[in-house]
Amino acid sequence: MPENLGELEQLVLLALIRLGDEAYGIPVQQELARVARRRATFATVYATLQRLEAKGFVRSRLGEPTAERGGRRKKYFEPTSLGTRALRRSIEATERMTQGIGPTWEAR
């Protein structure tokens, strides 16, 4: 049975898709804050990216060293096809669970 995604994992995968080729830790953290209005520390974002990579849901690559980072390389992330399928399943499950509830659930 495929692994399910947690909420933060789902949001991080969505941020990777939104950011495309420029998806690495800091922009992912900023996208979560800007779009999802979800504050997460860099350590939390990076731990989530590592967990997604261990599950096979994302892959990473190292960029070129940059002077602005003191010669360090950025680690870029992108969803794998397995990760995209897991994300799709997660979103579909959420949509199914909200169907038929009606507007009253918002007041609870």
HURADA-V96869 format. One record per residue. N is the residue number from 1. RES is the residue in one letter. SS is DSSP state (H for helix, E for strand, - for the rest). OMEGA is omega in degrees with one decimal (* if undefined). D_FIRST is the distance of its C-alpha to the first C-alpha in whole Angstrom. Layout:
BEGIN
n->N res->RES ss->SS omega->OMEGA d_first->D_FIRST
n->N res->RES ss->SS omega->OMEGA d_first->D_FIRST
END
This chain:
BEGIN
n->1 res->M ss->- omega->-178.5 d_first->0
n->2 res->P ss->- omega->178.7 d_first->4
n->3 res->E ss->- omega->175.7 d_first->7
n->4 res->N ss->- omega->178.0 d_first->9
n->5 res->L ss->- omega->169.0 d_first->13
n->6 res->G ss->- omega->-177.3 d_first->16
n->7 res->E ss->H omega->-178.9 d_first->19
n->8 res->L ss->H omega->176.7 d_first->21
n->9 res->E ss->H omega->178.6 d_first->18
n->10 res->Q ss->H omega->-179.7 d_first->18
n->11 res->L ss->H omega->179.0 d_first->22
n->12 res->V ss->H omega->176.9 d_first->22
n->13 res->L ss->H omega->177.5 d_first->20
n->14 res->L ss->H omega->177.5 d_first->22
n->15 res->A ss->H omega->177.7 d_first->25
n->16 res->L ss->H omega->179.8 d_first->24
n->17 res->I ss->H omega->-179.6 d_first->24
n->18 res->R ss->H omega->-175.5 d_first->28
n->19 res->L ss->H omega->179.1 d_first->29
n->20 res->G ss->H omega->-174.3 d_first->28
n->21 res->D ss->H omega->-178.0 d_first->30
n->22 res->E ss->H omega->-176.1 d_first->32
n->23 res->A ss->- omega->170.3 d_first->29
n->24 res->Y ss->E omega->-168.4 d_first->29
n->25 res->G ss->H omega->-174.6 d_first->29
n->26 res->I ss->H omega->178.0 d_first->32
n->27 res->P ss->H omega->176.8 d_first->32
n->28 res->V ss->H omega->178.4 d_first->28
n->29 res->Q ss->H omega->-179.7 d_first->30
n->30 res->Q ss->H omega->179.5 d_first->33
n->31 res->E ss->H omega->176.7 d_first->31
n->32 res->L ss->H omega->179.9 d_first->29
n->33 res->A ss->H omega->-174.9 d_first->32
n->34 res->R ss->H omega->-172.5 d_first->34
n->35 res->V ss->- omega->-176.6 d_first->31
n->36 res->A ss->- omega->-175.9 d_first->29
n->37 res->R ss->- omega->-178.0 d_first->32
n->38 res->R ss->- omega->178.0 d_first->29
n->39 res->R ss->- omega->177.0 d_first->31
n->40 res->A ss->- omega->177.3 d_first->29
n->41 res->T ss->- omega->176.7 d_first->31
n->42 res->F ss->H omega->179.9 d_first->31
n->43 res->A ss->H omega->178.7 d_first->29
n->44 res->T ss->H omega->179.0 d_first->26
n->45 res->V ss->H omega->-177.1 d_first->26
n->46 res->Y ss->H omega->177.2 d_first->26
n->47 res->A ss->H omega->178.2 d_first->23
n->48 res->T ss->H omega->177.1 d_first->21
n->49 res->L ss->H omega->178.7 d_first->21
n->50 res->Q ss->H omega->178.7 d_first->21
n->51 res->R ss->H omega->177.8 d_first->18
n->52 res->L ss->H omega->178.5 d_first->16
n->53 res->E ss->H omega->178.6 d_first->18
n->54 res->A ss->H omega->178.1 d_first->16
n->55 res->K ss->- omega->-177.6 d_first->13
n->56 res->G ss->- omega->-177.7 d_first->14
n->57 res->F ss->- omega->174.2 d_first->15
n->58 res->V ss->E omega->171.8 d_first->18
n->59 res->R ss->E omega->-178.3 d_first->21
n->60 res->S ss->E omega->174.6 d_first->24
n->61 res->R ss->E omega->178.4 d_first->28
n->62 res->L ss->E omega->175.3 d_first->31
n->63 res->G ss->E omega->178.6 d_first->34
n->64 res->E ss->E omega->175.1 d_first->38
n->65 res->P ss->E omega->179.3 d_first->40
n->66 res->T ss->- omega->179.2 d_first->42
n->67 res->A ss->H omega->-178.6 d_first->45
n->68 res->E ss->H omega->179.2 d_first->44
n->69 res->R ss->H omega->178.6 d_first->41
n->70 res->G ss->- omega->179.1 d_first->44
n->71 res->G ss->- omega->178.3 d_first->42
n->72 res->R ss->- omega->-179.6 d_first->39
n->73 res->R ss->E omega->173.4 d_first->36
n->74 res->K ss->E omega->175.7 d_first->33
n->75 res->K ss->E omega->-178.6 d_first->30
n->76 res->Y ss->E omega->-178.5 d_first->28
n->77 res->F ss->E omega->173.5 d_first->25
n->78 res->E ss->E omega->178.7 d_first->23
n->79 res->P ss->E omega->171.9 d_first->19
n->80 res->T ss->- omega->176.6 d_first->18
n->81 res->S ss->H omega->176.6 d_first->16
n->82 res->L ss->H omega->178.4 d_first->13
n->83 res->G ss->H omega->178.5 d_first->14
n->84 res->T ss->H omega->177.2 d_first->16
n->85 res->R ss->H omega->178.7 d_first->13
n->86 res->A ss->H omega->178.0 d_first->11
n->87 res->L ss->H omega->179.2 d_first->15
n->88 res->R ss->H omega->178.9 d_first->15
n->89 res->R ss->H omega->-178.4 d_first->12
n->90 res->S ss->H omega->179.3 d_first->14
n->91 res->I ss->H omega->178.6 d_first->17
n->92 res->E ss->H omega->178.4 d_first->17
n->93 res->A ss->H omega->178.3 d_first->15
n->94 res->T ss->H omega->178.7 d_first->18
n->95 res->E ss->H omega->179.0 d_first->20
n->96 res->R ss->H omega->-178.4 d_first->19
n->97 res->M ss->H omega->-178.6 d_first->20
n->98 res->T ss->H omega->180.0 d_first->23
n->99 res->Q ss->- omega->174.1 d_first->25
n->100 res->G ss->- omega->-179.4 d_first->27
n->101 res->I ss->- omega->-178.9 d_first->28
n->102 res->G ss->- omega->-173.7 d_first->31
n->103 res->P ss->H omega->-174.0 d_first->33
n->104 res->T ss->H omega->-178.1 d_first->34
n->105 res->W ss->H omega->-178.4 d_first->31
n->106 res->E ss->H omega->-177.0 d_first->32
n->107 res->A ss->H omega->-176.3 d_first->35
n->108 res->R ss->- omega->* d_first->33
END
